[in-house]
């Protein structure tokens, strides 16, 4: 994937350059220390991915996005967490908070690669609503629900049900929302967050499980199936021997 870096902090640029050079799937084309110089370059060249700072003099990252004729994939790299919702609304693929750990950078790039391959294989494919988790240690995520960007605390989720191209998130207060995204994307995002996939159609919050009854679990008086595909990993996660 051809990428550029747009950031006015030399140390941040140096770090991102080093990160990019470690990823074989990335081809770093150019770096810019201001957004204005980058506009004409992006409009005249085929760029797949931009690592973009937000707070820059004269012309912000948000201004930059709104000026582009066509938008490549955008990964924000910023020291400010308060732009997350606005970045999400502007179609950002991910939102990395400085100082950026390499592991978090890799995760964002792999997400971009997945999106890149999806579009390459099917240019007319409808893209999923992006999902943002601000930090590795965050206990919440932002998702797109219709025309609204919604913040969801992990502790408020009972379980998630897959419905073809959508997911249905069921909350502890008996409400639910629908969002256009895949179960696999959510499974990756919720990894190590106290969730476990038990079926092709279900991801559950382990803290919400009331009881386990053979091949079913009870959550909020609902019995959800544990499929053979996920049975072993589920019991391993809860460290319970199968009978």
C-alpha positions, 0 to 999 in steps of 0.5 A: 500500500502506498502511503504518506505521512502528514505531521508537523512534529519532526520526532513524530515523523521520524517514528512513523517513518521507522514504523513504516519501514518495518512493515513490508506491506507499506510503501512510504512515498513521501512525508509532509510537515504541513497539510497544505503541501500535501493536498496537491500531491494527494490529488495528483497521485494514487495514495492508498493510506495517509497517516495524518496529524490533526493539530497543525498550524494554519491548516488542520488535519480535518481541513485537509480531509475536507479539501481532498477530491478523493479520500484515501484511507486515513489513520489519525496520529495525534496527541489529542483524544477529543477529536475521535468522534469528529475523526470517525465522522470524517471516515477515519479508519483508525485513531492512534494516540501519541506516543504510539506503540508499535503494536498499536501501529501494526494493528491499525495497518493490518486493518487498513490492509484488510480494507485495501484487499476488500476494495481491490477484490470488489471495488463496488463493495459496500464498506463497513462502518469503521470502528474505533477504539482509542487505546489498547487499554480503552474500555469503550469503542465508537461505532456508527449507528445510522447517522450517529456516532455512538460511544459504547462502554464494554461493561454495558454489553450483554452479548452481540448477535450477527445478522448478515451484514449487520451486528446487533449489540444487546445492552444490560438495560434491555436496549439494542442497536444495529451497526453495519460491520462484521462479527470478525471485526468486533471479535478482534476489537473485543479480544482480551476485553472479557468477551468470547465468541461462542457461535458464528452468530454470537459474541458474549460478555463473560461477566454476563454469563449466569450459567452454562448448560451443556451446549448452551449458556444463559445470559439475561434469561436468554439461552445462547448456543455454543457451537462445536467450532467455538466450544473448545476455545470457549471452555479454554477461555473460562478454564472449565473442563469439558465433560 
